[in-house]
C-alpha cells in the first residue's frame, strides 16, 4: 500500500498528517460513479432555522430595519426556497421586505397589513452560493399609520417559523475532509462496553470538539456500545457515526456501508495518539485529509492564556451598531476564565446633538454623561462584580430631546456605534462568586479534569451528557482530561466528578448532602447548616456546584444509591438544550415523580434563612425548597409521615 506524509505547520503547532489511500479495512471501496451521480431536483430537503443554528426568530428593528443571515448549503443540494411567517406590527400602515444576496436583489415582499401574521416565501434559486453558504441581507421599509405612535424598538417586524428547502440529496462524503456535513443533527459515538481511560478521553474530546465546531447548531450526541455496531441502522444525510477503539495502529479511517449512506469514521490508537485521531476531523488540517484514511500526528492544543486586556474584535464581537442602543454581550467563556474587575473602554460614535448617554447592565445604570455635537464616544465603564453573569450585556444608549418635526413627540431616531477596537480589561476571579450554575462553564476553564467512580459504559454516557451540555454554553472548546477520583476531589484544579452511587468521601462538602436515605443537610458558602429529616426513604440524584474556600470549582453528579435517578436527571437536561442555560442556584435535585428542581444552598441555609424562620423554629425557605422538591414526591408514592427538624450550627471552618 502506497502512502505519503504531509507535515503542516499550523498556529497550534506542527501536525503530521499521513494520508493512506487504499481499500478500507472494514468495508468496500466507494463506487466512484455513484459518488458523482447527482440527485434529482425533485428530491427536497427541509431544514428549519433552529436546526441551522439561526435561532427561532429574526427581528428587524426600526422603520428601516436590517439583518444578515448565513445559510449553510450541504454539498449536492441547491437552496430552493426560504419560507416562514412575518409578524406585522399593529402600527404598520404599509411596508415591504427586500432580500438581497451578494448585492443582487432576489425578492421584494409587500406586507399585508390586514393580518397580524403573514406567510412569506422567498425564492433562493438566484442566491449566490459561496464557500458552501448563502448569505442573505434582509431589509425592511415600514411606514407607520398616522394615527399610531409606534414603539419601533419593542415592537419590531419579525421573521418566525422559518425553514429552508433544498433541492437534491446531500452528497455522501468520500474523504475525511468532507466527513462532517455543514449541518449535523446527531453524532453517534460507539465505544467498547468496558472503556478504559484513553477511550473515555477520546470520546469526551470528540464531543467537545464537534459541539464547538457546530456552534449554535444543536448536535445530539449519542453514545452506544460497539457491540451494537453490527446491524446498526445506517446514518442519514445529517447524521454521522464514529467508532472508537484502542490498538497500536493509530489512524482515522472512513468505512463505507453496503448501501448509499454516509461512511462511519473508525478512530484507533492508544494513549495520546487515540485522542490525536479524534481531534482530526475538526482540526485546522482536516481539509488536507483528501483520502479515506489518515494518521494525525501530535496535536496537543496549546494552553489558551486568558488575557487581562483584549478588544471586541479579538473576542469575535466586532463593531456593534444599534438604533438608540448598542448592546455588547460580554461572554466569560470568550474571555477564557471566570473574571472579575471588568472595565470597557468604549470607542465609537453616536448621532451628534444635545442629549444624554447611558451605560447600563441589566437595567442598572453604571454611568451617564451628556451627549454633544461631536458625536464621539470615548468612555471607560466599570462593571461591578456583583452584576457579572455568564454573559453580561452592556447596553450603551443615546437619547436626544424630542424633535419638533417628529410625529407623536417621538425622540429623534439615533444610532450608537461601538467600535471593535474598544478594549475590555479584566482579571481572573478567585472567589467564583456567586458560585453556582451561573458560574459554569467559565469556572471550569482553561482546563477541567473529569473523574469517574468507575470506568463503565454507563458512566461514559453520563460524562458525555454533562460535557456536551457545558460545551453548548461555551464559546470556546473545553479542554478536558480524565483524572482519578482522588485527584479530582483533592486537587486544586477545576473538576467534574461522576459518582452515580454516591459514596463520596466524608471530606467532600456538598451544598446538599444526605445521611442514609432520610436526612438532608444543606451547607451555605459561609458554612451555615440546615438539617431536614424525612421518615421515608427517597431515592434521589443531584448535580451540584461545590468548592472549598479559595478552591477551584467542582461539578459533582451523584445520588443516594439510585443511579437510575441520575440518568433521569441527565435525560431531562438532554431533552431540551435550553435547560442548561436556565439552571440557577448550585443544586439540581431530581427524584422520581417530578421534574428536577434548581435549589440554592444560600437561600436554604444562608443568613437569609434566619429571617424567614417561623415562630416554632421551622424554616420557611427550607420548606419551600427541599420540601417542595421532596415531600410532594413522597406523598405521591405513599402516605409518608414527614417529620423534620431544624438545627443550625456554625461550621468550624467558617471565618
C-alpha positions as CSV (number, residue, x, y, z in Angstrom):
1,X,0.0,0.0,0.0
2,X,1.4,3.3,-1.0
3,X,1.4,6.2,1.5
4,X,2.7,9.7,1.7
5,X,3.1,12.1,4.6
6,X,2.4,15.8,4.7
7,X,3.7,17.9,7.5
8,X,1.9,21.1,8.0
9,X,2.8,23.9,10.4
10,X,-0.3,25.5,11.9
11,X,-0.9,28.0,14.6
12,X,-1.5,25.4,17.2
13,X,1.8,23.5,16.5
14,X,3.0,21.0,14.0
15,X,0.6,18.3,12.9
16,X,1.8,15.3,10.9
17,X,-1.0,14.1,8.6
18,X,-0.3,10.9,6.7
19,X,-3.0,10.2,4.1
20,X,-3.3,6.5,3.3
21,X,-5.3,5.8,0.1
22,X,-6.5,2.3,-0.4
23,X,-9.3,-0.2,0.3
24,X,-10.8,0.4,3.8
25,X,-10.0,-2.4,6.2
26,X,-13.6,-2.9,7.3
27,X,-15.6,-2.0,4.2
28,X,-15.7,-1.8,0.5
29,X,-14.2,0.8,-1.8
30,X,-16.8,3.5,-2.6
31,X,-18.2,3.4,-6.1
32,X,-16.8,6.5,-7.9
33,X,-19.5,6.5,-10.5
34,X,-22.1,6.7,-7.8
35,X,-20.2,9.5,-6.0
36,X,-20.6,11.8,-9.0
37,X,-24.2,11.0,-9.6
38,X,-26.3,13.9,-8.6
39,X,-29.8,13.5,-7.1
40,X,-32.9,14.6,-8.9
41,X,-34.1,18.1,-8.2
42,X,-37.4,16.5,-7.4
43,X,-35.9,15.4,-4.1
44,X,-36.4,18.1,-1.5
45,X,-34.8,18.5,1.9
46,X,-36.2,20.9,4.6
47,X,-34.3,22.4,7.5
48,X,-35.7,24.8,10.0
49,X,-33.8,27.8,11.3
50,X,-33.3,26.2,14.7
51,X,-31.6,23.2,13.1
52,X,-29.4,25.5,11.1
53,X,-28.3,27.4,14.2
54,X,-30.1,30.6,13.2
55,X,-32.4,30.9,16.1
56,X,-36.2,30.8,16.5
57,X,-36.9,34.3,15.2
58,X,-35.2,37.1,13.3
59,X,-36.2,40.7,14.4
60,X,-35.7,43.7,12.1
61,X,-35.7,46.8,14.4
62,X,-36.7,50.2,13.4
63,X,-38.6,51.7,10.4
64,X,-35.6,50.7,8.2
65,X,-34.5,47.5,9.8
66,X,-31.9,45.2,8.5
67,X,-30.4,41.8,9.3
68,X,-28.0,39.4,7.8
69,X,-28.2,35.6,7.9
70,X,-25.8,33.0,6.6
71,X,-27.4,29.7,5.5
72,X,-25.2,26.5,5.2
73,X,-25.7,24.6,1.9
74,X,-25.0,20.8,2.1
75,X,-22.9,19.5,-0.8
76,X,-25.1,18.1,-3.5
77,X,-28.0,20.4,-2.8
78,X,-29.2,23.7,-4.1
79,X,-31.1,26.2,-1.9
80,X,-34.6,26.5,-3.4
81,X,-36.8,28.5,-1.1
82,X,-37.0,30.2,2.3
83,X,-40.4,30.1,3.9
84,X,-41.7,31.5,7.2
85,X,-44.1,33.8,8.8
86,X,-43.7,37.6,9.3
87,X,-45.3,39.2,12.3
88,X,-46.9,42.6,11.4
89,X,-46.7,45.4,14.0
90,X,-50.2,46.8,14.7
91,X,-48.9,50.3,13.9
92,X,-47.9,49.5,10.3
93,X,-49.8,51.3,7.5
94,X,-47.7,49.9,4.6
95,X,-44.3,48.4,4.0
96,X,-42.2,45.9,2.3
97,X,-39.3,43.4,2.8
98,X,-36.3,43.3,0.5
99,X,-34.0,40.4,0.2
100,X,-30.6,40.5,-1.4
101,X,-27.7,38.1,-2.0
102,X,-24.2,39.2,-3.0
103,X,-25.6,42.8,-3.6
104,X,-28.2,41.3,-6.0
105,X,-31.9,41.7,-5.3
106,X,-33.7,38.4,-5.3
107,X,-37.1,39.3,-3.8
108,X,-39.4,42.1,-2.6
109,X,-42.3,41.2,-0.5
110,X,-45.2,43.7,0.0
111,X,-46.5,43.3,3.5
112,X,-50.2,42.7,4.1
113,X,-51.3,44.9,7.0
114,X,-54.7,43.3,7.3
115,X,-53.4,40.4,9.4
116,X,-51.1,40.1,12.4
117,X,-49.0,37.4,10.7
118,X,-48.3,36.9,7.0
119,X,-46.7,33.8,5.4
120,X,-43.8,34.6,3.2
121,X,-41.9,32.6,0.5
122,X,-38.5,33.8,-0.7
123,X,-37.0,32.1,-3.8
124,X,-33.4,31.3,-3.4
125,X,-32.5,29.8,-6.8
126,X,-30.8,33.1,-7.7
127,X,-28.9,33.4,-4.5
128,X,-25.1,33.1,-4.7
129,X,-23.6,30.1,-3.1
130,X,-20.1,31.0,-1.9
131,X,-17.9,28.6,0.2
132,X,-20.8,26.3,0.9
133,X,-23.1,29.0,2.3
134,X,-25.7,31.6,1.1
135,X,-25.6,35.0,2.7
136,X,-28.9,36.9,2.7
137,X,-29.4,40.6,3.5
138,X,-32.9,41.3,4.7
139,X,-34.1,44.9,5.0
140,X,-37.5,46.3,5.9
141,X,-39.1,49.6,4.9
142,X,-42.0,50.4,7.3
143,X,-44.4,53.3,7.1
144,X,-46.5,53.8,10.3
145,X,-50.1,54.6,10.5
146,X,-50.6,58.3,11.1
147,X,-52.9,57.6,14.0
148,X,-50.3,55.5,15.8
149,X,-47.2,56.4,17.9
150,X,-45.1,53.3,17.1
151,X,-42.6,51.8,19.5
152,X,-40.3,50.6,16.8
153,X,-37.7,49.2,19.2
154,X,-40.0,47.0,21.3
155,X,-42.5,46.1,18.5
156,X,-40.3,45.1,15.5
157,X,-41.1,43.2,12.4
158,X,-40.1,39.5,13.0
159,X,-39.5,36.5,10.8
160,X,-40.6,33.4,12.7
161,X,-41.1,29.7,12.0
162,X,-38.6,29.9,9.1
163,X,-37.2,27.0,7.2
164,X,-35.1,26.4,4.0
165,X,-35.9,24.0,1.3
166,X,-33.0,22.4,-0.6
167,X,-33.3,20.6,-4.0
168,X,-31.4,17.4,-4.3
169,X,-29.8,14.9,-1.9
170,X,-26.8,15.8,0.3
171,X,-23.7,14.1,-1.2
172,X,-22.1,11.2,0.6
173,X,-18.6,12.2,1.8
174,X,-15.7,10.4,0.1
175,X,-12.8,11.7,2.1
176,X,-12.0,12.6,5.7
177,X,-12.0,16.2,4.7
178,X,-15.7,16.0,3.9
179,X,-16.8,13.7,6.7
180,X,-18.6,16.4,8.7
181,X,-21.5,18.0,6.8
182,X,-22.5,21.7,7.1
183,X,-25.5,20.7,9.1
184,X,-25.3,17.9,11.7
185,X,-28.3,16.7,13.8
186,X,-26.8,13.7,15.5
187,X,-23.4,12.3,16.3
188,X,-23.2,8.7,17.4
189,X,-20.1,7.6,19.2
190,X,-19.5,3.8,19.5
191,X,-17.2,2.8,22.4
192,X,-16.2,-0.5,24.0
193,X,-18.6,-1.9,26.6
194,X,-15.7,-1.7,29.1
195,X,-13.9,1.5,28.1
196,X,-10.5,2.5,29.5
197,X,-9.4,6.0,30.3
198,X,-7.9,6.6,26.8
199,X,-11.2,5.7,25.1
200,X,-13.1,7.9,27.6
201,X,-10.8,10.8,27.0
202,X,-11.2,10.4,23.2
203,X,-15.0,10.2,23.5
204,X,-15.1,13.4,25.6
205,X,-12.7,15.1,23.2
206,X,-14.8,14.1,20.2
207,X,-17.9,15.5,22.0
208,X,-16.4,18.9,22.9
209,X,-14.7,19.4,19.5
210,X,-17.8,18.6,17.4
211,X,-20.2,20.5,19.6
212,X,-17.8,23.5,19.5
213,X,-17.4,23.1,15.7
214,X,-21.1,23.4,15.0
215,X,-21.6,26.4,17.4
216,X,-25.3,27.4,17.6
217,X,-26.4,24.2,15.9
218,X,-27.7,21.7,18.4
219,X,-26.0,18.4,17.8
220,X,-27.5,15.4,19.6
221,X,-24.5,13.3,20.9
222,X,-25.4,9.6,21.4
223,X,-23.1,7.0,23.0
224,X,-23.6,3.4,22.1
225,X,-21.6,0.2,22.9
226,X,-19.6,-1.2,20.0
227,X,-21.5,-4.5,20.4
228,X,-24.4,-2.7,18.7
229,X,-22.4,-1.7,15.7
230,X,-23.1,-4.9,13.8
231,X,-26.6,-4.4,12.3
232,X,-26.9,-0.7,13.3
233,X,-29.0,1.4,11.0
234,X,-27.1,3.4,8.6
235,X,-26.8,7.2,9.2
236,X,-29.0,9.7,7.4
237,X,-27.6,12.6,5.5
238,X,-27.4,14.8,8.6
239,X,-26.1,12.1,10.9
240,X,-22.6,10.8,11.5
241,X,-21.1,7.9,13.4
242,X,-17.6,7.5,15.0
243,X,-16.2,4.2,16.3
244,X,-13.5,4.5,18.9
245,X,-11.2,1.6,19.7
246,X,-7.8,1.1,21.2
247,X,-5.0,-0.6,19.3
248,X,-1.4,0.0,18.3
249,X,-2.3,1.1,14.7
250,X,-3.3,4.7,15.2
251,X,-5.4,6.1,12.3
252,X,-8.7,7.7,11.3
253,X,-10.4,5.8,8.5
254,X,-13.7,6.0,6.7
255,X,-15.6,2.7,6.3
256,X,-18.4,2.7,3.8
257,X,-21.6,0.7,4.3
258,X,-23.1,-1.5,1.6
259,X,-26.0,0.9,1.0
260,X,-25.7,4.5,-0.2
261,X,-25.2,6.1,3.2
262,X,-22.5,8.2,4.9
263,X,-19.5,6.2,6.0
264,X,-18.5,5.6,9.6
265,X,-15.3,7.0,11.0
266,X,-13.2,4.4,12.7
267,X,-10.7,6.0,15.1
268,X,-8.0,3.8,16.5
269,X,-4.9,4.3,18.6
270,X,-3.6,4.2,22.2
271,X,-2.8,6.8,24.7
272,X,-2.4,10.3,23.3
273,X,-2.4,9.1,19.7
274,X,-6.0,8.0,20.1
275,X,-7.0,11.5,21.2
276,X,-5.0,13.0,18.3
277,X,-7.0,11.0,15.8
278,X,-10.3,12.0,17.5
279,X,-9.3,15.7,17.0
280,X,-8.5,15.3,13.3
281,X,-11.9,15.9,11.7
282,X,-12.4,19.3,13.4
283,X,-8.7,20.4,13.3
284,X,-7.1,23.1,11.2
285,X,-5.7,20.5,8.8
286,X,-8.8,18.4,8.2
287,X,-9.3,19.9,4.8
288,X,-6.0,18.4,3.8
289,X,-7.2,14.9,4.5
290,X,-8.2,14.1,0.9
291,X,-8.3,10.4,1.4
292,X,-10.3,7.8,3.3
293,X,-7.6,7.1,5.8
294,X,-5.1,9.3,7.6
295,X,-2.8,9.4,10.6
296,X,-2.8,12.5,12.7
297,X,0.4,13.3,14.5
298,X,0.7,15.0,17.9
299,X,-1.8,17.8,18.1
300,X,-2.0,18.8,21.7
301,X,-3.7,22.2,21.8
302,X,-1.5,24.9,23.3
303,X,-2.7,26.3,26.6
304,X,-5.0,29.3,25.9
305,X,-3.9,32.0,28.3
306,X,-6.8,34.3,29.2
307,X,-5.6,37.9,28.5
308,X,-6.0,40.7,31.0
309,X,-6.7,43.1,28.1
310,X,-8.3,42.3,24.8
311,X,-10.6,44.0,22.3
312,X,-14.1,43.4,21.0
313,X,-12.6,42.4,17.7
314,X,-10.4,39.8,19.4
315,X,-13.4,38.4,21.3
316,X,-15.2,37.9,18.0
317,X,-17.8,40.5,18.8
318,X,-16.6,43.2,16.4
319,X,-18.2,46.6,15.8
320,X,-21.7,46.9,17.3
321,X,-24.2,49.3,15.9
322,X,-27.7,49.9,17.2
323,X,-30.7,52.2,16.8
324,X,-30.6,54.2,20.0
325,X,-28.9,51.3,21.9
326,X,-25.8,49.3,21.1
327,X,-25.8,46.0,23.1
328,X,-22.4,44.4,23.8
329,X,-22.5,40.8,25.0
330,X,-19.5,40.1,27.2
331,X,-19.2,36.3,27.4
332,X,-16.9,35.0,30.1
333,X,-16.2,31.9,28.1
334,X,-14.8,34.1,25.3
335,X,-12.6,35.7,27.9
336,X,-11.4,32.2,28.8
337,X,-12.0,32.2,32.5
338,X,-14.2,33.3,35.4
339,X,-13.5,37.1,35.5
340,X,-13.7,40.0,37.9
341,X,-12.9,43.7,37.8
342,X,-14.2,44.1,34.2
343,X,-13.9,47.5,32.6
344,X,-14.7,48.5,29.0
345,X,-13.1,51.4,27.1
346,X,-16.0,52.4,24.8
347,X,-14.7,53.9,21.5
348,X,-17.1,54.8,18.7
349,X,-19.6,57.3,17.6
350,X,-23.2,58.3,18.1
351,X,-25.7,60.6,16.4
352,X,-24.5,64.2,17.3
353,X,-26.6,66.6,19.3
354,X,-27.6,67.6,22.8
355,X,-28.9,64.8,25.0
356,X,-27.5,62.1,27.2
357,X,-25.6,58.8,27.0
358,X,-26.0,56.0,29.5
359,X,-24.3,52.7,30.1
360,X,-26.4,50.0,31.8
361,X,-26.3,46.3,32.7
362,X,-29.5,44.5,33.5
363,X,-31.4,47.8,33.7
364,X,-29.0,49.2,36.3
365,X,-27.2,52.4,35.3
366,X,-23.5,52.3,35.6
367,X,-22.7,55.7,34.1
368,X,-24.5,58.7,32.5
369,X,-23.0,61.6,30.7
370,X,-24.1,64.4,28.3
371,X,-24.2,63.9,24.6
372,X,-22.8,66.7,22.4
373,X,-22.3,67.8,18.8
374,X,-19.1,65.9,18.4
375,X,-20.7,62.5,18.3
376,X,-17.5,61.0,19.6
377,X,-17.8,58.1,22.1
378,X,-14.8,57.7,24.3
379,X,-15.6,56.5,27.8
380,X,-14.4,53.9,30.4
381,X,-17.1,51.9,32.0
382,X,-16.5,49.7,35.1
383,X,-18.8,46.8,35.6
384,X,-19.4,45.8,39.3
385,X,-18.5,42.2,40.1
386,X,-22.0,41.6,41.5
387,X,-23.6,42.2,38.1
388,X,-21.3,39.8,36.2
389,X,-23.0,36.8,34.8
390,X,-22.0,34.1,32.3
391,X,-23.0,36.6,29.6
392,X,-23.2,40.2,30.7
393,X,-24.8,42.6,28.3
394,X,-23.5,46.1,28.4
395,X,-26.1,48.5,26.8
396,X,-24.9,51.9,25.5
397,X,-27.9,54.2,24.8
398,X,-28.1,57.7,23.4
399,X,-31.2,59.9,24.0
400,X,-31.9,63.2,22.2
401,X,-34.7,65.6,23.1
402,X,-38.0,65.4,21.1
403,X,-37.6,66.8,17.6
404,X,-40.4,69.3,16.7
405,X,-40.8,67.5,13.4
406,X,-41.1,64.1,14.9
407,X,-44.6,62.6,14.9
408,X,-46.3,61.9,18.3
409,X,-43.4,63.6,20.2
410,X,-41.1,60.7,19.5
411,X,-37.4,61.3,20.2
412,X,-35.1,61.7,17.3
413,X,-34.1,58.3,15.8
414,X,-30.4,57.9,16.8
415,X,-27.7,55.4,16.3
416,X,-24.8,54.3,18.5
417,X,-21.7,52.5,17.2
418,X,-19.2,50.9,19.5
419,X,-16.0,50.1,17.5
420,X,-14.4,46.7,17.6
421,X,-11.2,48.3,18.8
422,X,-12.8,49.0,22.2
423,X,-10.7,47.5,24.9
424,X,-12.0,45.0,27.5
425,X,-9.9,44.7,30.7
426,X,-10.5,42.0,33.3
427,X,-8.7,39.9,35.9
428,X,-9.2,36.3,37.0
429,X,-11.8,35.7,39.7
430,X,-10.6,33.7,42.7
431,X,-13.9,33.6,44.5
432,X,-16.2,32.4,41.7
433,X,-19.0,34.3,43.5
434,X,-21.7,33.7,43.2
435,X,-20.7,30.0,42.9
436,X,-23.4,28.0,41.1
437,X,-24.6,27.1,37.7
438,X,-24.3,30.7,36.6
439,X,-20.5,30.3,37.1
440,X,-20.4,27.4,34.6
441,X,-18.6,26.7,32.4
442,X,-16.2,29.6,32.8
443,X,-15.1,28.4,36.3
444,X,-14.0,25.1,34.6
445,X,-11.6,26.9,32.3
446,X,-9.0,26.8,31.0
447,X,-8.7,23.0,31.7
448,X,-11.0,20.7,33.5
449,X,-10.4,17.2,34.8
450,X,-13.1,14.5,34.7
451,X,-13.2,11.7,37.2
452,X,-15.5,8.7,37.0
453,X,-16.1,6.5,40.1
454,X,-15.7,3.5,37.7
455,X,-14.7,3.3,34.1
456,X,-18.0,1.8,32.9
457,X,-20.1,2.3,29.8
458,X,-22.9,3.9,31.8
459,X,-20.5,6.4,33.3
460,X,-19.1,7.4,29.9
461,X,-22.6,8.1,28.8
462,X,-23.2,10.3,31.8
463,X,-19.9,12.1,31.3
464,X,-20.6,12.8,27.6
465,X,-24.1,14.2,28.6
466,X,-22.6,16.6,31.1
467,X,-19.7,17.7,28.9
468,X,-22.0,18.2,25.9
469,X,-24.3,20.4,28.0
470,X,-21.5,22.5,29.3
471,X,-19.9,22.9,25.8
472,X,-23.1,24.2,24.3
473,X,-22.8,27.2,26.7
474,X,-19.2,27.9,25.8
475,X,-17.8,30.0,23.0
476,X,-14.5,28.0,23.2
477,X,-13.9,24.3,23.1
478,X,-13.5,22.9,26.7
479,X,-10.1,21.3,27.3
480,X,-10.9,18.1,29.1
481,X,-8.8,15.3,30.5
482,X,-9.5,12.1,32.5
483,X,-8.1,12.1,36.0
484,X,-8.5,9.9,39.1
485,X,-11.3,10.5,41.7
486,X,-8.7,11.3,44.3
487,X,-7.1,14.0,42.2
488,X,-10.5,15.5,41.3
489,X,-11.6,15.8,44.9
490,X,-8.3,16.8,46.5
491,X,-6.7,18.7,43.7
492,X,-6.6,22.4,43.2
493,X,-7.8,22.4,39.6
494,X,-11.5,22.5,38.3
495,X,-13.0,19.1,38.1
496,X,-16.2,17.2,37.1
497,X,-16.9,14.1,39.3
498,X,-19.4,11.4,38.3
499,X,-20.3,9.1,41.3
500,X,-23.7,7.7,40.4
501,X,-24.0,5.5,43.5
502,X,-22.8,8.3,45.8
503,X,-20.2,7.0,48.3
504,X,-18.1,10.2,48.2
505,X,-15.5,10.6,51.0
506,X,-16.7,12.4,54.2
507,X,-14.1,15.1,53.4
508,X,-16.3,16.3,50.5
509,X,-18.6,19.1,51.4
510,X,-21.6,19.5,49.1
511,X,-24.3,22.2,49.1
512,X,-26.8,19.4,49.7
513,X,-26.0,16.0,51.2
514,X,-27.9,13.2,52.8
515,X,-27.3,10.8,55.7
516,X,-28.6,7.3,54.9
517,X,-31.7,7.9,52.8
518,X,-33.7,10.2,55.0
519,X,-31.7,13.2,56.4
520,X,-30.7,16.1,54.1
521,X,-28.2,18.7,55.1
522,X,-27.7,22.0,53.2
523,X,-24.5,23.9,53.7
524,X,-24.1,27.5,52.5
525,X,-20.9,29.0,51.2
526,X,-20.4,30.5,54.7
527,X,-20.6,27.1,56.4
528,X,-24.1,27.5,57.9
529,X,-26.1,24.3,58.0
530,X,-29.7,23.3,58.0
531,X,-31.0,19.7,58.5
532,X,-34.2,18.2,57.2
533,X,-35.3,14.7,58.2
534,X,-37.8,12.5,56.4
535,X,-39.2,9.2,57.7
536,X,-39.5,7.7,54.3
537,X,-36.6,6.5,52.1
538,X,-36.5,8.6,48.9
539,X,-34.2,7.7,46.0
540,X,-32.8,11.0,44.6
541,X,-30.0,12.3,42.4
542,X,-28.3,15.7,42.2
543,X,-25.9,17.8,40.1
544,X,-24.1,20.2,42.4
545,X,-21.5,23.0,42.1
546,X,-19.2,23.0,45.1
547,X,-15.9,24.4,46.2
548,X,-14.0,24.8,49.4
549,X,-12.9,28.3,50.4
550,X,-10.5,29.5,47.7
551,X,-10.5,26.2,45.9
552,X,-11.4,25.6,42.3
553,X,-15.0,24.7,41.3
554,X,-16.2,21.1,41.3
555,X,-19.3,19.9,39.5
556,X,-20.4,16.7,41.1
557,X,-23.1,14.3,39.8
558,X,-24.2,11.7,42.3
559,X,-27.2,10.1,44.0
560,X,-28.0,8.3,47.3
561,X,-27.5,4.9,45.7
562,X,-30.0,5.5,42.9
563,X,-28.0,5.8,39.6
564,X,-31.3,5.5,37.7
565,X,-32.4,8.8,39.2
566,X,-29.1,10.4,38.0
567,X,-29.8,9.1,34.5
568,X,-33.3,10.5,34.6
569,X,-32.0,13.9,35.7
570,X,-29.4,14.0,32.9
571,X,-32.0,12.8,30.4
572,X,-34.2,15.7,31.5
573,X,-31.3,18.1,30.7
574,X,-30.6,16.4,27.3
575,X,-34.3,16.6,26.2
576,X,-34.1,20.4,25.9
577,X,-30.8,22.1,25.2
578,X,-32.1,25.4,26.8
579,X,-32.4,23.7,30.2
580,X,-28.7,24.0,30.9
581,X,-28.9,27.8,30.3
582,X,-31.9,28.0,32.7
583,X,-30.3,26.4,35.7
584,X,-29.9,28.5,38.8
585,X,-28.6,28.1,42.3
586,X,-26.0,25.5,43.0
587,X,-28.1,22.3,43.2
588,X,-30.2,20.5,40.6
589,X,-32.3,18.0,42.6
590,X,-34.2,15.1,41.0
591,X,-36.5,12.4,42.4
592,X,-39.0,10.1,40.7
593,X,-42.4,11.6,40.2
594,X,-41.5,15.2,39.3
595,X,-39.2,17.2,37.1
596,X,-35.8,18.2,38.6
597,X,-35.7,21.4,40.6
598,X,-33.0,24.1,40.9
599,X,-32.2,24.9,44.6
600,X,-29.8,27.4,46.2
601,X,-27.9,26.5,49.3
602,X,-27.6,30.2,50.0
603,X,-31.3,30.5,50.3
604,X,-31.8,27.3,52.2
605,X,-29.0,27.6,54.7
606,X,-27.7,31.1,54.4
607,X,-28.2,34.2,56.6
608,X,-31.5,35.0,54.8
609,X,-32.9,31.8,56.2
610,X,-32.8,33.1,59.7
611,X,-35.1,36.0,58.9
612,X,-37.5,33.6,57.3
613,X,-37.7,31.2,60.3
614,X,-41.2,30.5,61.6
615,X,-42.0,31.2,65.3
616,X,-41.9,27.5,66.1
617,X,-38.4,27.2,64.7
618,X,-39.3,25.9,61.3
619,X,-37.6,27.5,58.3
620,X,-39.9,28.8,55.6
621,X,-37.3,28.8,52.8
622,X,-36.4,25.2,53.7
623,X,-40.0,24.1,53.3
624,X,-40.3,26.0,50.0
625,X,-37.1,24.4,48.7
626,X,-36.4,20.8,49.7
627,X,-39.9,20.1,51.0
628,X,-41.4,21.2,47.7
629,X,-38.9,19.0,45.8
630,X,-39.0,16.0,48.1
631,X,-42.2,15.8,50.2
632,X,-44.6,16.1,47.3
633,X,-42.9,13.1,45.7
634,X,-43.2,11.1,48.9
635,X,-46.9,12.0,49.2
636,X,-47.4,10.8,45.6
637,X,-45.8,7.4,46.5
638,X,-47.3,6.7,49.9
639,X,-48.9,8.3,52.9
640,X,-45.5,9.0,54.4
641,X,-45.3,11.0,57.6
642,X,-42.9,13.8,57.4
643,X,-41.0,14.7,60.5
644,X,-38.5,17.4,60.2
645,X,-36.3,19.4,62.4
646,X,-34.1,22.2,62.0
647,X,-30.7,22.7,63.7
648,X,-28.1,25.3,62.9
649,X,-24.6,25.3,63.9
650,X,-21.6,27.3,62.8
651,X,-19.1,25.3,60.8
652,X,-15.7,25.3,62.4
653,X,-14.2,26.3,59.1
654,X,-16.3,29.4,58.8
655,X,-14.5,32.7,59.4
